[in-house]
Amino acid sequence: MQFDSFSDFIAMGGYGFYVWLSFGSCALILIGILLSSLNDTKRILSSVQQQVDREARIKQAKQEQQV
């Protein structure tokens, strides 16, 4: 479908409100999913690092008790 002007493109033959609303809501949902995934990744990596640090402290404490 070709449009004569930019305003015709925005209007989308009278359905512009619904078309742009659907594009906008889809974009917001995708951005929300991206941010949620990044937040979860950060939280999981932090949890793993805490567990590694805890295991290192336990290992060091056991070695000090054996000496």
matplotlib code that plots the C-alpha trace (Angstrom):
import matplotlib.pyplot as plt

x = [0.0, 1.4, 0.7, 0.5, 1.9, 3.3, 0.0, -1.7, 0.9, 0.2, -3.6, -3.4, -6.6, -8.6, -7.2, -4.0, -5.1, -5.5, -2.4, -0.1, -1.7, -1.0, 2.6, 3.1, 1.7, 3.8, 6.9, 6.2, 5.7, 8.9, 10.8, 9.3, 10.4, 13.9, 14.2, 12.8, 15.3, 18.2, 17.1, 16.7, 20.2, 21.8, 20.0, 21.0, 24.7, 24.8, 23.3, 25.9, 28.7, 27.5, 27.4, 30.9, 32.2, 30.4, 31.9, 35.4, 35.0, 33.9, 36.8, 39.2, 37.8, 38.1, 41.8, 42.5, 40.9, 43.1, 46.3]
y = [0.0, 3.4, 6.7, 10.1, 12.0, 11.4, 12.4, 9.7, 7.2, 8.3, 8.1, 4.6, 5.0, 6.0, 3.1, 5.0, 5.2, 1.4, 0.6, 2.9, 1.9, -1.8, -1.0, 1.1, -1.5, -4.2, -2.1, -1.4, -5.1, -6.0, -3.3, -4.6, -8.2, -7.0, -5.0, -7.9, -10.3, -8.0, -7.5, -11.3, -11.9, -9.4, -10.9, -14.5, -13.5, -11.7, -14.8, -17.1, -14.8, -14.7, -18.5, -18.8, -16.4, -18.3, -21.6, -20.0, -18.8, -22.3, -23.9, -21.4, -22.0, -25.8, -25.4, -23.2, -25.8, -28.5, -26.6]
z = [0.0, -1.0, 0.7, -0.9, 2.1, 5.5, 7.1, 5.1, 6.3, 9.9, 9.4, 7.8, 5.9, 9.0, 11.2, 12.3, 16.0, 16.2, 14.2, 16.1, 19.4, 18.7, 17.6, 20.7, 23.1, 21.5, 21.8, 25.5, 26.2, 24.5, 26.4, 29.6, 28.8, 28.0, 31.2, 33.3, 31.7, 32.3, 35.9, 36.4, 34.9, 37.2, 40.3, 39.3, 38.7, 42.1, 43.8, 42.1, 43.1, 46.7, 46.7, 45.3, 48.0, 50.7, 49.5, 49.4, 53.0, 54.1, 52.4, 53.9, 57.4, 57.0, 56.0, 59.0, 61.3, 59.9, 60.4]

ax = plt.figure().add_subplot(projection="3d")
ax.plot(x, y, z, "-o")
ax.set_aspect("equal")
plt.show()
